[in-house]
Amino acid sequence: MIVLSGRVEVTQHTVAGDPLPIITHEPGAFLGELAQLSGRPSLVDAHAVEPSNVLVLAPNRLRALLIAEAELGERIMRALILRRVALLESGAGGPIIVGPASNGDVLRLQGFLGRNGHPYLSLDPDTDPDAKALVERFHFDPGQLPMVVCPSGQMLHNPGEFQLARCIGLVGPIDPQRIYDVAVVGAGPAGLATAVYGGSEGLSVLVLDSRAFGGQAGASSRIENYLGFPTGITGMALMARAYNQAQKFGVEMAIPDDVIGLEPARDGVDAVPALRLSSAETVRARAVVIANGARYRRLTLPNLDAFEGSSVHYWASPLEAKLCAGQEIALVGGGNSAGQAVVYLASKVAKIWLLVRGASLRAGMSRYLVDRIEGLPNVEIVTGVEVSALEGSNGSLSAVRWRRRSDKAETSWPIRHLFLFIGADANTRWLSGSGVTLDGKGFVLTGREADMTGPLETSRRGVFAVGDVRSGSTKRVAAAVGEGAQVVAALHAFLARAERETVS
Ligand SMILES: Cc1cc2nc3c(=O)[nH]c(=O)nc-3n(C[C@H](O)[C@H](O)[C@H](O)COP(=O)(O)OP(=O)(O)OC[C@H]3O[C@@H](n4cnc5c(N)ncnc54)[C@H](O)[C@@H]3O)c2cc1C
């Protein structure tokens, strides 16, 4: 909204209930932040404090303006992003999570909202009087925390991510009648690149992701080898830019929405492909791009899942760094992702036990990372070992045990946070029965290996694969982004051919 005359006050909700002023807009100023780019619910309230005239731009007109007027578009886009950053810092406009700071479900919900760039407030009733008052006012059973209070006033008891996302308007229902040009499964670098190039070239694109945008790249504490970022960039910052960029080009996002199946082509005829979602909804699109990457490998320990989310981590972001600040931690892995995490966490924690299966770090890690790690005084590298047991209770780890592979000698050390960076496996079980062929390890075959001419085409017509999920792909952010750009040319050719066939 552009204020033409009068004054409009923007306020945020507070736990106590009284609105807190953020800014008062005068004529010439405009209201809005990132949510308005995609037509999501507003995170703040606005009231005309005197008779006012405002020009209302619908989201599609705003996006058209951003693209048509490059300079003005840049200023507006920058303002939308900075306003979201301010909301993220204050937690304004988002849901309130009420529960103990160390509770595994509190951490899960914080991680979900943080990774999706959505503001939230987290209040611990043991230390925060406002949270204590909320628990008393609504008669919450302290044993049943966390509770989440959505901005609409709706209260949720320890919700799943999908339930929370629906409550705050992050994800809406899928229109069953709509046929998109392209449905992209996965919002990692490959999926977001497909979305940006596809959206900017006029295709209607829907991106689905089961967790958050950014994929594995979002878990990287510092990407130093991505072209154009000589000082490095956090994976989250790079991916958030791509996510906003895709929305600027009108791409629709359905996050979190888990794709659980691709319907087989009917009677051998390639009808419009249909994706099945865990929400029981169906998405239909003329073409599908599989960009769902790989799944982090887990340790085969019987009680691992009891500690995941609270004490065992697959990410090393500021959220995890805060959790283990000043403590001793263990980190398992000998590849570059492990190396990056060590370099990042070393400045936040007291000590890192780096547990490596192989005989040397140099076998699996880039030299620049090995050199850096060897120069860190608070990192102890233990090679030739495997984690053999986890000890603790109620989701809190108290000790990690590791075993030397040569003589089976065991060491136990008091550690409350364990980080796992041990590679990733194919994540393609959802494709079974879809007509898309996989290699022996479960990665998607494309091009000549799938008896197709286009390098990114799968064995099923109209279905393409890009990024880490593709058999033989280079597991790098730049490679995933390159394939995302490349597949859009193939999509245009496929859609044009399909159109010609329908006409004739
Ligand atoms: C910690 C870490 C650090 C790294 N650092 C670097 C680096 O510095 N430089 C570099 O070049 N590479 C790095 N990599 C590798 C790089 O991140 C990957 O190669 C890249 O992210 C692959 O992109 P992708 O889009 O193909 O898949 P992914 O990034 O794996 O994204 C796939 C997305 O699909 C979603 N998804 C999965 N299944 C489904 C489903 N059924 N339905 C809906 N959505 C689904 C996932 O939630 C995920 O968001 C790093 C990887 C890790 C883990």
The ligand as an SDF file (V2000), in Angstrom:
LIG
                    3D

 53 58  0  0  0  0  0  0  0  0999 V2000
   26.7440  -29.1970    5.5750 C   0  0  0  0  0  0  0  0  0  0  0  0
   26.9430  -29.1430    4.0930 C   0  0  0  0  0  0  0  0  0  0  0  0
   27.8510  -28.2280    3.5610 C   0  0  0  0  0  0  0  0  0  0  0  0
   28.0380  -28.1400    2.1720 C   0  0  0  0  0  0  0  0  0  0  0  0
   28.9160  -27.2140    1.6840 N   0  0  0  0  0  0  0  0  0  0  0  0
   29.0830  -27.0720    0.3510 C   0  0  0  0  0  0  0  0  0  0  0  0
   29.9560  -26.0710   -0.1680 C   0  0  0  0  0  0  0  0  0  0  0  0
   30.6040  -25.3410    0.5650 O   0  0  0  0  0  0  0  0  0  0  0  0
   30.0590  -25.9540   -1.5120 N   0  0  0  0  0  0  0  0  0  0  0  0
   29.3570  -26.7380   -2.3810 C   0  0  0  0  0  0  0  0  0  0  0  0
   29.4580  -26.5430   -3.5920 O   0  0  0  0  0  0  0  0  0  0  0  0
   28.5320  -27.7150   -1.9140 N   0  0  0  0  0  0  0  0  0  0  0  0
   28.3690  -27.8980   -0.5720 C   0  0  0  0  0  0  0  0  0  0  0  0
   27.5430  -28.8800   -0.0830 N   0  0  0  0  0  0  0  0  0  0  0  0
   26.8090  -29.7250   -1.0460 C   0  0  0  0  0  0  0  0  0  0  0  0
   25.5890  -28.9730   -1.5980 C   0  0  0  0  0  0  0  0  0  0  0  0
   24.8980  -28.3690   -0.5190 O   0  0  0  0  0  0  0  0  0  0  0  0
   24.6660  -29.9260   -2.3570 C   0  0  0  0  0  0  0  0  0  0  0  0
   25.3770  -30.4710   -3.4370 O   0  0  0  0  0  0  0  0  0  0  0  0
   23.4420  -29.1610   -2.8930 C   0  0  0  0  0  0  0  0  0  0  0  0
   22.7030  -28.5970   -1.8260 O   0  0  0  0  0  0  0  0  0  0  0  0
   22.5280  -30.0850   -3.6900 C   0  0  0  0  0  0  0  0  0  0  0  0
   21.4130  -29.3490   -4.0690 O   0  0  0  0  0  0  0  0  0  0  0  0
   20.0350  -30.0360   -4.4890 P   0  0  0  0  0  0  0  0  0  0  0  0
   19.0890  -28.9050   -4.7180 O   0  0  0  0  0  0  0  0  0  0  0  0
   20.2700  -30.9910   -5.5730 O   0  0  0  0  0  0  0  0  0  0  0  0
   19.5580  -30.9090   -3.2470 O   0  0  0  0  0  0  0  0  0  0  0  0
   19.3660  -30.5680   -1.7030 P   0  0  0  0  0  0  0  0  0  0  0  0
   20.1920  -29.4230   -1.3100 O   0  0  0  0  0  0  0  0  0  0  0  0
   19.5500  -31.8730   -1.0070 O   0  0  0  0  0  0  0  0  0  0  0  0
   17.8310  -30.1230   -1.5890 O   0  0  0  0  0  0  0  0  0  0  0  0
   16.7780  -31.0400   -1.7500 C   0  0  0  0  0  0  0  0  0  0  0  0
   15.5160  -30.5120   -1.0950 C   0  0  0  0  0  0  0  0  0  0  0  0
   14.4630  -31.4390   -1.3780 O   0  0  0  0  0  0  0  0  0  0  0  0
   13.6210  -31.5780   -0.2390 C   0  0  0  0  0  0  0  0  0  0  0  0
   12.9470  -32.8790   -0.3110 N   0  0  0  0  0  0  0  0  0  0  0  0
   13.4970  -34.1090   -0.1440 C   0  0  0  0  0  0  0  0  0  0  0  0
   12.5550  -35.0560   -0.3150 N   0  0  0  0  0  0  0  0  0  0  0  0
   11.3950  -34.4110   -0.5780 C   0  0  0  0  0  0  0  0  0  0  0  0
   10.0650  -34.8500   -0.8260 C   0  0  0  0  0  0  0  0  0  0  0  0
    9.7560  -36.1490   -0.9010 N   0  0  0  0  0  0  0  0  0  0  0  0
    9.1030  -33.9200   -1.0150 N   0  0  0  0  0  0  0  0  0  0  0  0
    9.4000  -32.5870   -0.9790 C   0  0  0  0  0  0  0  0  0  0  0  0
   10.6490  -32.1410   -0.7540 N   0  0  0  0  0  0  0  0  0  0  0  0
   11.6300  -33.0260   -0.5690 C   0  0  0  0  0  0  0  0  0  0  0  0
   14.5870  -31.4670    0.9380 C   0  0  0  0  0  0  0  0  0  0  0  0
   13.8870  -31.0420    2.1140 O   0  0  0  0  0  0  0  0  0  0  0  0
   15.5790  -30.4190    0.4280 C   0  0  0  0  0  0  0  0  0  0  0  0
   15.2130  -29.1120    0.8400 O   0  0  0  0  0  0  0  0  0  0  0  0
   27.3310  -29.0030    1.3000 C   0  0  0  0  0  0  0  0  0  0  0  0
   26.4360  -29.9460    1.8320 C   0  0  0  0  0  0  0  0  0  0  0  0
   26.2420  -30.0270    3.2160 C   0  0  0  0  0  0  0  0  0  0  0  0
   25.2740  -31.0350    3.7760 C   0  0  0  0  0  0  0  0  0  0  0  0
  1  2  1  0
  2  3  1  0
  2 52  2  0
  3  4  2  0
  4  5  1  0
  4 50  1  0
  5  6  2  0
  6  7  1  0
  6 13  1  0
  7  8  2  0
  7  9  1  0
  9 10  1  0
 10 11  2  0
 10 12  1  0
 12 13  2  0
 13 14  1  0
 14 15  1  0
 14 50  1  0
 15 16  1  0
 16 17  1  0
 16 18  1  0
 18 19  1  0
 18 20  1  0
 20 21  1  0
 20 22  1  0
 22 23  1  0
 23 24  1  0
 24 25  2  0
 24 26  1  0
 24 27  1  0
 27 28  1  0
 28 29  2  0
 28 30  1  0
 28 31  1  0
 31 32  1  0
 32 33  1  0
 33 34  1  0
 33 48  1  0
 34 35  1  0
 35 36  1  0
 35 46  1  0
 36 37  1  0
 36 45  1  0
 37 38  2  0
 38 39  1  0
 39 40  1  0
 39 45  2  0
 40 41  1  0
 40 42  2  0
 42 43  1  0
 43 44  2  0
 44 45  1  0
 46 47  1  0
 46 48  1  0
 48 49  1  0
 50 51  2  0
 51 52  1  0
 52 53  1  0
M  END
$$$$
